[in-house]
Amino acid sequence: MVFSREPYRLTLRHGGRVRRSRFATLEGALSSLRTEFTELAAAGPRPAVSALTREYAPVAQVVARAALKGPGSVRAGMDLRGDASAEAWTGRWSKQVVAQGPGEDAHAALARALS
């Protein structure tokens, strides 16, 4: 078994696909996450979905989820919603949403929270 020396692991889940990548730096992992989410968000908003007796608005749907793990206690990620908005979070067992500052998008808020 070969172990990679890159300490940051990014796992992207979209639909039924799971893609894992490793990065030497936090900046590299965050850059890849931004690129992936920008491409996925370009598909535009998703329609509302009905399941059994409930209807889920696009903002209530998670279209893609990225989880970032790194050295020490780096556990964070982002969710891409059905309305093409993104939400950053931190935490391992329970997720705490990272509040976005003025003029800040979810990517910048995540980078700020991890620095």
Backbone atoms as SQL, in Angstrom:
CREATE TABLE atoms (id INTEGER PRIMARY KEY, chain TEXT, resi INTEGER, resn TEXT, atom TEXT, x REAL, y REAL, z REAL);
INSERT INTO atoms VALUES
  (1, 'A', 1, 'MET', 'N', 0.838, -1.163, 0.000),
  (2, 'A', 1, 'MET', 'CA', 0.000, 0.000, 0.000),
  (3, 'A', 1, 'MET', 'C', 0.890, 1.234, 0.000),
  (4, 'A', 2, 'VAL', 'N', 0.546, 2.213, -0.844),
  (5, 'A', 2, 'VAL', 'CA', 1.316, 3.436, -0.967),
  (6, 'A', 2, 'VAL', 'C', 0.557, 4.559, -0.280),
  (7, 'A', 3, 'PHE', 'N', 1.239, 5.267, 0.587),
  (8, 'A', 3, 'PHE', 'CA', 0.630, 6.398, 1.279),
  (9, 'A', 3, 'PHE', 'C', 1.109, 7.696, 0.643),
  (10, 'A', 4, 'SER', 'N', 0.197, 8.616, 0.470),
  (11, 'A', 4, 'SER', 'CA', 0.527, 9.911, -0.109),
  (12, 'A', 4, 'SER', 'C', 1.011, 10.840, 0.998),
  (13, 'A', 5, 'ARG', 'N', 1.931, 11.727, 0.661),
  (14, 'A', 5, 'ARG', 'CA', 2.455, 12.669, 1.640),
  (15, 'A', 5, 'ARG', 'C', 1.633, 13.953, 1.704),
  (16, 'A', 6, 'GLU', 'N', 0.698, 14.130, 0.794),
  (17, 'A', 6, 'GLU', 'CA', -0.121, 15.331, 0.810),
  (18, 'A', 6, 'GLU', 'C', -1.094, 15.248, 1.984),
  (19, 'A', 7, 'PRO', 'N', -1.043, 16.210, 2.904),
  (20, 'A', 7, 'PRO', 'CA', -1.828, 16.100, 4.126),
  (21, 'A', 7, 'PRO', 'C', -3.299, 16.504, 4.000),
  (22, 'A', 8, 'TYR', 'N', -3.671, 17.246, 2.950),
  (23, 'A', 8, 'TYR', 'CA', -5.055, 17.714, 2.832),
  (24, 'A', 8, 'TYR', 'C', -5.833, 16.815, 1.878),
  (25, 'A', 9, 'ARG', 'N', -6.969, 16.321, 2.372),
  (26, 'A', 9, 'ARG', 'CA', -7.807, 15.434, 1.570),
  (27, 'A', 9, 'ARG', 'C', -9.144, 16.111, 1.294),
  (28, 'A', 10, 'LEU', 'N', -9.528, 16.169, 0.034),
  (29, 'A', 10, 'LEU', 'CA', -10.784, 16.763, -0.387),
  (30, 'A', 10, 'LEU', 'C', -11.646, 15.663, -0.986),
  (31, 'A', 11, 'THR', 'N', -12.840, 15.486, -0.435),
  (32, 'A', 11, 'THR', 'CA', -13.790, 14.499, -0.940),
  (33, 'A', 11, 'THR', 'C', -14.991, 15.252, -1.484),
  (34, 'A', 12, 'LEU', 'N', -15.290, 15.036, -2.757),
  (35, 'A', 12, 'LEU', 'CA', -16.411, 15.704, -3.408),
  (36, 'A', 12, 'LEU', 'C', -17.471, 14.667, -3.745),
  (37, 'A', 13, 'ARG', 'N', -18.686, 14.892, -3.247),
  (38, 'A', 13, 'ARG', 'CA', -19.816, 14.019, -3.533),
  (39, 'A', 13, 'ARG', 'C', -20.821, 14.800, -4.365),
  (40, 'A', 14, 'HIS', 'N', -21.158, 14.256, -5.532),
  (41, 'A', 14, 'HIS', 'CA', -22.125, 14.880, -6.427),
  (42, 'A', 14, 'HIS', 'C', -22.946, 13.767, -7.068),
  (43, 'A', 15, 'GLY', 'N', -24.241, 13.768, -6.770),
  (44, 'A', 15, 'GLY', 'CA', -25.062, 12.679, -7.264),
  (45, 'A', 15, 'GLY', 'C', -24.582, 11.378, -6.644),
  (46, 'A', 16, 'GLY', 'N', -24.349, 10.384, -7.448),
  (47, 'A', 16, 'GLY', 'CA', -23.851, 9.107, -6.951),
  (48, 'A', 16, 'GLY', 'C', -22.350, 8.970, -7.045),
  (49, 'A', 17, 'ARG', 'N', -21.665, 10.026, -7.470),
  (50, 'A', 17, 'ARG', 'CA', -20.217, 9.964, -7.650),
  (51, 'A', 17, 'ARG', 'C', -19.480, 10.529, -6.452),
  (52, 'A', 18, 'VAL', 'N', -18.358, 9.901, -6.147),
  (53, 'A', 18, 'VAL', 'CA', -17.477, 10.381, -5.086),
  (54, 'A', 18, 'VAL', 'C', -16.078, 10.489, -5.683),
  (55, 'A', 19, 'ARG', 'N', -15.474, 11.661, -5.518),
  (56, 'A', 19, 'ARG', 'CA', -14.124, 11.882, -6.031),
  (57, 'A', 19, 'ARG', 'C', -13.250, 12.349, -4.881),
  (58, 'A', 20, 'ARG', 'N', -12.092, 11.714, -4.728),
  (59, 'A', 20, 'ARG', 'CA', -11.156, 12.070, -3.654),
  (60, 'A', 20, 'ARG', 'C', -9.863, 12.581, -4.260),
  (61, 'A', 21, 'SER', 'N', -9.360, 13.660, -3.661),
  (62, 'A', 21, 'SER', 'CA', -8.097, 14.255, -4.120),
  (63, 'A', 21, 'SER', 'C', -7.251, 14.586, -2.901),
  (64, 'A', 22, 'ARG', 'N', -5.948, 14.662, -3.115),
  (65, 'A', 22, 'ARG', 'CA', -5.020, 15.043, -2.051),
  (66, 'A', 22, 'ARG', 'C', -4.214, 16.242, -2.508),
  (67, 'A', 23, 'PHE', 'N', -3.890, 17.103, -1.536),
  (68, 'A', 23, 'PHE', 'CA', -3.168, 18.335, -1.828),
  (69, 'A', 23, 'PHE', 'C', -2.093, 18.570, -0.781),
  (70, 'A', 24, 'ALA', 'N', -1.004, 19.200, -1.211),
  (71, 'A', 24, 'ALA', 'CA', 0.096, 19.495, -0.302),
  (72, 'A', 24, 'ALA', 'C', -0.209, 20.702, 0.567),
  (73, 'A', 25, 'THR', 'N', -1.040, 21.629, 0.053),
  (74, 'A', 25, 'THR', 'CA', -1.327, 22.853, 0.801),
  (75, 'A', 25, 'THR', 'C', -2.829, 23.071, 0.933),
  (76, 'A', 26, 'LEU', 'N', -3.198, 23.825, 1.947),
  (77, 'A', 26, 'LEU', 'CA', -4.593, 24.202, 2.142),
  (78, 'A', 26, 'LEU', 'C', -5.078, 25.059, 0.980),
  (79, 'A', 27, 'GLU', 'N', -4.219, 25.959, 0.490),
  (80, 'A', 27, 'GLU', 'CA', -4.590, 26.840, -0.620),
  (81, 'A', 27, 'GLU', 'C', -4.915, 26.028, -1.874),
  (82, 'A', 28, 'GLY', 'N', -4.144, 24.986, -2.133),
  (83, 'A', 28, 'GLY', 'CA', -4.406, 24.125, -3.285),
  (84, 'A', 28, 'GLY', 'C', -5.739, 23.414, -3.173),
  (85, 'A', 29, 'ALA', 'N', -6.057, 22.928, -1.980),
  (86, 'A', 29, 'ALA', 'CA', -7.336, 22.242, -1.762),
  (87, 'A', 29, 'ALA', 'C', -8.502, 23.208, -1.916),
  (88, 'A', 30, 'LEU', 'N', -8.374, 24.418, -1.359),
  (89, 'A', 30, 'LEU', 'CA', -9.449, 25.406, -1.464),
  (90, 'A', 30, 'LEU', 'C', -9.621, 25.881, -2.906),
  (91, 'A', 31, 'SER', 'N', -8.540, 26.001, -3.648),
  (92, 'A', 31, 'SER', 'CA', -8.620, 26.396, -5.051),
  (93, 'A', 31, 'SER', 'C', -9.351, 25.338, -5.874),
  (94, 'A', 32, 'SER', 'N', -9.039, 24.084, -5.633),
  (95, 'A', 32, 'SER', 'CA', -9.720, 22.990, -6.324),
  (96, 'A', 32, 'SER', 'C', -11.196, 22.964, -5.973),
  (97, 'A', 33, 'LEU', 'N', -11.516, 23.177, -4.703),
  (98, 'A', 33, 'LEU', 'CA', -12.908, 23.204, -4.265),
  (99, 'A', 33, 'LEU', 'C', -13.663, 24.332, -4.976),
  (100, 'A', 34, 'ARG', 'N', -13.060, 25.504, -5.066),
  (101, 'A', 34, 'ARG', 'CA', -13.699, 26.642, -5.754),
  (102, 'A', 34, 'ARG', 'C', -13.964, 26.303, -7.215),
  (103, 'A', 35, 'THR', 'N', -12.984, 25.716, -7.885),
  (104, 'A', 35, 'THR', 'CA', -13.133, 25.358, -9.295),
  (105, 'A', 35, 'THR', 'C', -14.266, 24.357, -9.495),
  (106, 'A', 36, 'GLU', 'N', -14.279, 23.319, -8.672),
  (107, 'A', 36, 'GLU', 'CA', -15.317, 22.282, -8.784),
  (108, 'A', 36, 'GLU', 'C', -16.705, 22.860, -8.557),
  (109, 'A', 37, 'PHE', 'N', -16.870, 23.659, -7.513),
  (110, 'A', 37, 'PHE', 'CA', -18.187, 24.209, -7.193),
  (111, 'A', 37, 'PHE', 'C', -18.631, 25.241, -8.225),
  (112, 'A', 38, 'THR', 'N', -17.698, 25.992, -8.791),
  (113, 'A', 38, 'THR', 'CA', -18.052, 26.961, -9.832),
  (114, 'A', 38, 'THR', 'C', -18.597, 26.236, -11.058),
  (115, 'A', 39, 'GLU', 'N', -17.966, 25.127, -11.427),
  (116, 'A', 39, 'GLU', 'CA', -18.437, 24.334, -12.564),
  (117, 'A', 39, 'GLU', 'C', -19.810, 23.722, -12.288),
  (118, 'A', 40, 'LEU', 'N', -20.012, 23.189, -11.081),
  (119, 'A', 40, 'LEU', 'CA', -21.300, 22.582, -10.754),
  (120, 'A', 40, 'LEU', 'C', -22.416, 23.621, -10.662),
  (121, 'A', 41, 'ALA', 'N', -22.103, 24.800, -10.123),
  (122, 'A', 41, 'ALA', 'CA', -23.108, 25.859, -9.987),
  (123, 'A', 41, 'ALA', 'C', -23.501, 26.433, -11.347),
  (124, 'A', 42, 'ALA', 'N', -22.623, 26.319, -12.337),
  (125, 'A', 42, 'ALA', 'CA', -22.914, 26.843, -13.668),
  (126, 'A', 42, 'ALA', 'C', -24.089, 26.121, -14.318),
  (127, 'A', 43, 'ALA', 'N', -24.414, 24.940, -13.836),
  (128, 'A', 43, 'ALA', 'CA', -25.560, 24.190, -14.378),
  (129, 'A', 43, 'ALA', 'C', -26.871, 24.896, -14.079),
  (130, 'A', 44, 'GLY', 'N', -26.843, 25.843, -13.147),
  (131, 'A', 44, 'GLY', 'CA', -28.034, 26.624, -12.831),
  (132, 'A', 44, 'GLY', 'C', -28.873, 25.996, -11.732),
  (133, 'A', 45, 'PRO', 'N', -29.957, 26.677, -11.377),
  (134, 'A', 45, 'PRO', 'CA', -30.806, 26.189, -10.291),
  (135, 'A', 45, 'PRO', 'C', -31.541, 24.903, -10.672),
  (136, 'A', 46, 'ARG', 'N', -31.805, 24.100, -9.669),
  (137, 'A', 46, 'ARG', 'CA', -32.545, 22.846, -9.860),
  (138, 'A', 46, 'ARG', 'C', -34.024, 23.096, -9.567),
  (139, 'A', 47, 'PRO', 'N', -34.902, 22.284, -10.125),
  (140, 'A', 47, 'PRO', 'CA', -36.327, 22.446, -9.814),
  (141, 'A', 47, 'PRO', 'C', -36.657, 21.876, -8.431),
  (142, 'A', 48, 'ALA', 'N', -37.814, 22.241, -7.926),
  (143, 'A', 48, 'ALA', 'CA', -38.282, 21.654, -6.665),
  (144, 'A', 48, 'ALA', 'C', -38.500, 20.160, -6.875),
  (145, 'A', 49, 'VAL', 'N', -38.316, 19.379, -5.822),
  (146, 'A', 49, 'VAL', 'CA', -38.443, 17.925, -5.902),
  (147, 'A', 49, 'VAL', 'C', -39.508, 17.469, -4.915),
  (148, 'A', 50, 'SER', 'N', -40.373, 16.580, -5.354),
  (149, 'A', 50, 'SER', 'CA', -41.383, 16.005, -4.471),
  (150, 'A', 50, 'SER', 'C', -40.971, 14.589, -4.095),
  (151, 'A', 51, 'ALA', 'N', -41.084, 14.276, -2.820),
  (152, 'A', 51, 'ALA', 'CA', -40.792, 12.932, -2.328),
  (153, 'A', 51, 'ALA', 'C', -41.871, 12.558, -1.323),
  (154, 'A', 52, 'LEU', 'N', -42.582, 11.519, -1.630),
  (155, 'A', 52, 'LEU', 'CA', -43.733, 11.090, -0.836),
  (156, 'A', 52, 'LEU', 'C', -44.725, 12.247, -0.720),
  (157, 'A', 53, 'THR', 'N', -44.894, 12.811, 0.430),
  (158, 'A', 53, 'THR', 'CA', -45.874, 13.884, 0.596),
  (159, 'A', 53, 'THR', 'C', -45.233, 15.248, 0.798),
  (160, 'A', 54, 'ARG', 'N', -43.924, 15.329, 0.666),
  (161, 'A', 54, 'ARG', 'CA', -43.229, 16.606, 0.889),
  (162, 'A', 54, 'ARG', 'C', -42.646, 17.131, -0.407),
  (163, 'A', 55, 'GLU', 'N', -42.532, 18.443, -0.467),
  (164, 'A', 55, 'GLU', 'CA', -41.863, 19.076, -1.590),
  (165, 'A', 55, 'GLU', 'C', -40.654, 19.829, -1.053),
  (166, 'A', 56, 'TYR', 'N', -39.521, 19.621, -1.710),
  (167, 'A', 56, 'TYR', 'CA', -38.278, 20.244, -1.280),
  (168, 'A', 56, 'TYR', 'C', -37.910, 21.354, -2.261),
  (169, 'A', 57, 'ALA', 'N', -37.875, 22.575, -1.765),
  (170, 'A', 57, 'ALA', 'CA', -37.480, 23.725, -2.578),
  (171, 'A', 57, 'ALA', 'C', -36.000, 23.589, -2.929),
  (172, 'A', 58, 'PRO', 'N', -35.565, 24.227, -4.004),
  (173, 'A', 58, 'PRO', 'CA', -34.157, 24.120, -4.389),
  (174, 'A', 58, 'PRO', 'C', -33.180, 24.499, -3.271),
  (175, 'A', 59, 'VAL', 'N', -33.510, 25.495, -2.459),
  (176, 'A', 59, 'VAL', 'CA', -32.605, 25.911, -1.380),
  (177, 'A', 59, 'VAL', 'C', -32.470, 24.824, -0.304),
  (178, 'A', 60, 'ALA', 'N', -33.430, 23.909, -0.209),
  (179, 'A', 60, 'ALA', 'CA', -33.390, 22.843, 0.792),
  (180, 'A', 60, 'ALA', 'C', -32.667, 21.589, 0.284),
  (181, 'A', 61, 'GLN', 'N', -32.262, 21.590, -0.975),
  (182, 'A', 61, 'GLN', 'CA', -31.585, 20.435, -1.560),
  (183, 'A', 61, 'GLN', 'C', -30.068, 20.639, -1.514),
  (184, 'A', 62, 'VAL', 'N', -29.339, 19.586, -1.198),
  (185, 'A', 62, 'VAL', 'CA', -27.876, 19.626, -1.287),
  (186, 'A', 62, 'VAL', 'C', -27.505, 18.865, -2.556),
  (187, 'A', 63, 'VAL', 'N', -27.021, 19.607, -3.549),
  (188, 'A', 63, 'VAL', 'CA', -26.680, 19.026, -4.845),
  (189, 'A', 63, 'VAL', 'C', -25.301, 18.381, -4.799),
  (190, 'A', 64, 'ALA', 'N', -24.370, 19.034, -4.104),
  (191, 'A', 64, 'ALA', 'CA', -23.005, 18.519, -3.981),
  (192, 'A', 64, 'ALA', 'C', -22.461, 18.900, -2.617),
  (193, 'A', 65, 'ARG', 'N', -21.590, 18.046, -2.094),
  (194, 'A', 65, 'ARG', 'CA', -20.957, 18.314, -0.803),
  (195, 'A', 65, 'ARG', 'C', -19.469, 18.018, -0.928),
  (196, 'A', 66, 'ALA', 'N', -18.678, 18.954, -0.424),
  (197, 'A', 66, 'ALA', 'CA', -17.225, 18.782, -0.394),
  (198, 'A', 66, 'ALA', 'C', -16.792, 18.765, 1.061),
  (199, 'A', 67, 'ALA', 'N', -15.974, 17.781, 1.417),
  (200, 'A', 67, 'ALA', 'CA', -15.452, 17.679, 2.780),
  (201, 'A', 67, 'ALA', 'C', -13.934, 17.761, 2.713),
  (202, 'A', 68, 'LEU', 'N', -13.368, 18.603, 3.562),
  (203, 'A', 68, 'LEU', 'CA', -11.921, 18.825, 3.600),
  (204, 'A', 68, 'LEU', 'C', -11.390, 18.369, 4.947),
  (205, 'A', 69, 'LYS', 'N', -10.372, 17.509, 4.895),
  (206, 'A', 69, 'LYS', 'CA', -9.703, 17.046, 6.112),
  (207, 'A', 69, 'LYS', 'C', -8.232, 17.360, 5.979),
  (208, 'A', 70, 'GLY', 'N', -7.639, 17.758, 7.108),
  (209, 'A', 70, 'GLY', 'CA', -6.224, 18.092, 7.075),
  (210, 'A', 70, 'GLY', 'C', -5.560, 17.821, 8.396),
  (211, 'A', 71, 'PRO', 'N', -4.297, 18.216, 8.503),
  (212, 'A', 71, 'PRO', 'CA', -3.545, 17.973, 9.731),
  (213, 'A', 71, 'PRO', 'C', -4.172, 18.686, 10.924),
  (214, 'A', 72, 'GLY', 'N', -3.987, 18.104, 12.064),
  (215, 'A', 72, 'GLY', 'CA', -4.557, 18.696, 13.276),
  (216, 'A', 72, 'GLY', 'C', -6.059, 18.538, 13.283),
  (217, 'A', 73, 'SER', 'N', -6.745, 19.620, 13.473),
  (218, 'A', 73, 'SER', 'CA', -8.202, 19.540, 13.579),
  (219, 'A', 73, 'SER', 'C', -8.909, 20.173, 12.386),
  (220, 'A', 74, 'VAL', 'N', -8.280, 20.168, 11.221),
  (221, 'A', 74, 'VAL', 'CA', -8.929, 20.742, 10.046),
  (222, 'A', 74, 'VAL', 'C', -10.013, 19.790, 9.558),
  (223, 'A', 75, 'ARG', 'N', -11.255, 20.183, 9.783),
  (224, 'A', 75, 'ARG', 'CA', -12.423, 19.445, 9.318),
  (225, 'A', 75, 'ARG', 'C', -13.434, 20.499, 8.884),
  (226, 'A', 76, 'ALA', 'N', -13.675, 20.592, 7.592),
  (227, 'A', 76, 'ALA', 'CA', -14.551, 21.628, 7.077),
  (228, 'A', 76, 'ALA', 'C', -15.086, 21.188, 5.726),
  (229, 'A', 77, 'GLY', 'N', -15.930, 22.032, 5.149),
  (230, 'A', 77, 'GLY', 'CA', -16.439, 21.722, 3.831),
  (231, 'A', 77, 'GLY', 'C', -17.449, 22.738, 3.358),
  (232, 'A', 78, 'MET', 'N', -18.090, 22.387, 2.244),
  (233, 'A', 78, 'MET', 'CA', -19.106, 23.250, 1.658),
  (234, 'A', 78, 'MET', 'C', -20.212, 22.399, 1.075),
  (235, 'A', 79, 'ASP', 'N', -21.414, 22.967, 1.090),
  (236, 'A', 79, 'ASP', 'CA', -22.559, 22.361, 0.438),
  (237, 'A', 79, 'ASP', 'C', -22.998, 23.269, -0.691),
  (238, 'A', 80, 'LEU', 'N', -23.293, 22.693, -1.852),
  (239, 'A', 80, 'LEU', 'CA', -23.863, 23.432, -2.956),
  (240, 'A', 80, 'LEU', 'C', -25.354, 23.124, -2.962),
  (241, 'A', 81, 'ARG', 'N', -26.156, 24.152, -2.825),
  (242, 'A', 81, 'ARG', 'CA', -27.614, 24.013, -2.751),
  (243, 'A', 81, 'ARG', 'C', -28.227, 23.985, -4.153),
  (244, 'A', 82, 'GLY', 'N', -29.475, 23.555, -4.227),
  (245, 'A', 82, 'GLY', 'CA', -30.186, 23.455, -5.491),
  (246, 'A', 82, 'GLY', 'C', -30.440, 24.784, -6.164),
  (247, 'A', 83, 'ASP', 'N', -30.398, 25.882, -5.418),
  (248, 'A', 83, 'ASP', 'CA', -30.583, 27.206, -6.016),
  (249, 'A', 83, 'ASP', 'C', -29.242, 27.816, -6.436),
  (250, 'A', 84, 'ALA', 'N', -28.186, 27.000, -6.487),
  (251, 'A', 84, 'ALA', 'CA', -26.823, 27.372, -6.893),
  (252, 'A', 84, 'ALA', 'C', -26.113, 28.220, -5.849),
  (253, 'A', 85, 'SER', 'N', -26.633, 28.302, -4.630),
  (254, 'A', 85, 'SER', 'CA', -25.921, 28.991, -3.552),
  (255, 'A', 85, 'SER', 'C', -25.035, 27.979, -2.830),
  (256, 'A', 86, 'ALA', 'N', -24.032, 28.482, -2.149),
  (257, 'A', 86, 'ALA', 'CA', -23.110, 27.613, -1.416),
  (258, 'A', 86, 'ALA', 'C', -23.096, 28.018, 0.047),
  (259, 'A', 87, 'GLU', 'N', -22.829, 27.028, 0.904),
  (260, 'A', 87, 'GLU', 'CA', -22.794, 27.256, 2.346),
  (261, 'A', 87, 'GLU', 'C', -21.573, 26.540, 2.908),
  (262, 'A', 88, 'ALA', 'N', -20.705, 27.273, 3.583),
  (263, 'A', 88, 'ALA', 'CA', -19.490, 26.700, 4.172),
  (264, 'A', 88, 'ALA', 'C', -19.783, 26.265, 5.601),
  (265, 'A', 89, 'TRP', 'N', -19.074, 25.235, 6.054),
  (266, 'A', 89, 'TRP', 'CA', -19.247, 24.739, 7.417),
  (267, 'A', 89, 'TRP', 'C', -17.925, 24.198, 7.947),
  (268, 'A', 90, 'THR', 'N', -17.845, 24.118, 9.252),
  (269, 'A', 90, 'THR', 'CA', -16.700, 23.507, 9.919),
  (270, 'A', 90, 'THR', 'C', -17.221, 22.480, 10.907),
  (271, 'A', 91, 'GLY', 'N', -16.343, 21.598, 11.333),
  (272, 'A', 91, 'GLY', 'CA', -16.715, 20.610, 12.341),
  (273, 'A', 91, 'GLY', 'C', -16.598, 19.196, 11.822),
  (274, 'A', 92, 'ARG', 'N', -16.395, 18.297, 12.744),
  (275, 'A', 92, 'ARG', 'CA', -16.264, 16.891, 12.382),
  (276, 'A', 92, 'ARG', 'C', -17.559, 16.138, 12.624),
  (277, 'A', 93, 'TRP', 'N', -18.076, 16.186, 13.821),
  (278, 'A', 93, 'TRP', 'CA', -19.285, 15.434, 14.162),
  (279, 'A', 93, 'TRP', 'C', -20.545, 16.258, 13.971),
  (280, 'A', 94, 'SER', 'N', -20.483, 17.519, 14.333),
  (281, 'A', 94, 'SER', 'CA', -21.620, 18.401, 14.076),
  (282, 'A', 94, 'SER', 'C', -21.110, 19.598, 13.289),
  (283, 'A', 95, 'LYS', 'N', -21.850, 19.971, 12.293),
  (284, 'A', 95, 'LYS', 'CA', -21.422, 21.051, 11.415),
  (285, 'A', 95, 'LYS', 'C', -21.914, 22.395, 11.934),
  (286, 'A', 96, 'GLN', 'N', -21.009, 23.370, 11.973),
  (287, 'A', 96, 'GLN', 'CA', -21.362, 24.737, 12.303),
  (288, 'A', 96, 'GLN', 'C', -21.195, 25.562, 11.030),
  (289, 'A', 97, 'VAL', 'N', -22.258, 26.236, 10.637),
  (290, 'A', 97, 'VAL', 'CA', -22.224, 27.055, 9.429),
  (291, 'A', 97, 'VAL', 'C', -21.286, 28.235, 9.649),
  (292, 'A', 98, 'VAL', 'N', -20.462, 28.525, 8.646),
  (293, 'A', 98, 'VAL', 'CA', -19.550, 29.664, 8.701),
  (294, 'A', 98, 'VAL', 'C', -20.305, 30.872, 8.155),
  (295, 'A', 99, 'ALA', 'N', -20.479, 31.880, 9.000),
  (296, 'A', 99, 'ALA', 'CA', -21.185, 33.092, 8.582),
  (297, 'A', 99, 'ALA', 'C', -20.337, 33.874, 7.589),
  (298, 'A', 100, 'GLN', 'N', -20.975, 34.354, 6.547),
  (299, 'A', 100, 'GLN', 'CA', -20.284, 35.136, 5.538),
  (300, 'A', 100, 'GLN', 'C', -20.264, 36.605, 5.939),
  (301, 'A', 101, 'GLY', 'N', -19.115, 37.223, 5.808),
  (302, 'A', 101, 'GLY', 'CA', -18.979, 38.648, 6.101),
  (303, 'A', 101, 'GLY', 'C', -19.458, 39.480, 4.929),
  (304, 'A', 102, 'PRO', 'N', -19.486, 40.785, 5.090),
  (305, 'A', 102, 'PRO', 'CA', -19.904, 41.670, 4.003),
  (306, 'A', 102, 'PRO', 'C', -18.995, 41.513, 2.780),
  (307, 'A', 103, 'GLY', 'N', -19.591, 41.313, 1.619),
  (308, 'A', 103, 'GLY', 'CA', -18.828, 41.172, 0.384),
  (309, 'A', 103, 'GLY', 'C', -18.079, 39.857, 0.262),
  (310, 'A', 104, 'GLU', 'N', -18.413, 38.889, 1.081),
  (311, 'A', 104, 'GLU', 'CA', -17.693, 37.612, 1.121),
  (312, 'A', 104, 'GLU', 'C', -18.601, 36.508, 0.579),
  (313, 'A', 105, 'ASP', 'N', -18.036, 35.625, -0.235),
  (314, 'A', 105, 'ASP', 'CA', -18.802, 34.456, -0.658),
  (315, 'A', 105, 'ASP', 'C', -18.447, 33.275, 0.241),
  (316, 'A', 106, 'ALA', 'N', -19.073, 32.142, 0.013),
  (317, 'A', 106, 'ALA', 'CA', -18.848, 30.973, 0.870),
  (318, 'A', 106, 'ALA', 'C', -17.400, 30.495, 0.821),
  (319, 'A', 107, 'HIS', 'N', -16.770, 30.590, -0.341),
  (320, 'A', 107, 'HIS', 'CA', -15.373, 30.156, -0.471),
  (321, 'A', 107, 'HIS', 'C', -14.457, 31.020, 0.386),
  (322, 'A', 108, 'ALA', 'N', -14.655, 32.323, 0.316),
  (323, 'A', 108, 'ALA', 'CA', -13.831, 33.243, 1.108),
  (324, 'A', 108, 'ALA', 'C', -14.087, 33.069, 2.601),
  (325, 'A', 109, 'ALA', 'N', -15.348, 32.806, 2.970),
  (326, 'A', 109, 'ALA', 'CA', -15.667, 32.584, 4.380),
  (327, 'A', 109, 'ALA', 'C', -14.991, 31.322, 4.892),
  (328, 'A', 110, 'LEU', 'N', -14.965, 30.278, 4.086),
  (329, 'A', 110, 'LEU', 'CA', -14.298, 29.027, 4.487),
  (330, 'A', 110, 'LEU', 'C', -12.792, 29.248, 4.631),
  (331, 'A', 111, 'ALA', 'N', -12.195, 29.937, 3.678),
  (332, 'A', 111, 'ALA', 'CA', -10.754, 30.221, 3.751),
  (333, 'A', 111, 'ALA', 'C', -10.434, 31.025, 5.007),
  (334, 'A', 112, 'ARG', 'N', -11.272, 32.004, 5.323),
  (335, 'A', 112, 'ARG', 'CA', -11.070, 32.824, 6.540),
  (336, 'A', 112, 'ARG', 'C', -11.184, 31.961, 7.790),
  (337, 'A', 113, 'ALA', 'N', -12.166, 31.069, 7.822),
  (338, 'A', 113, 'ALA', 'CA', -12.381, 30.225, 8.999),
  (339, 'A', 113, 'ALA', 'C', -11.216, 29.248, 9.219),
  (340, 'A', 114, 'LEU', 'N', -10.575, 28.835, 8.138),
  (341, 'A', 114, 'LEU', 'CA', -9.486, 27.861, 8.257),
  (342, 'A', 114, 'LEU', 'C', -8.120, 28.498, 8.432),
  (343, 'A', 115, 'SER', 'N', -8.014, 29.818, 8.245),
  (344, 'A', 115, 'SER', 'CA', -6.698, 30.448, 8.371),
  (345, 'A', 115, 'SER', 'C', -6.449, 30.901, 9.794);
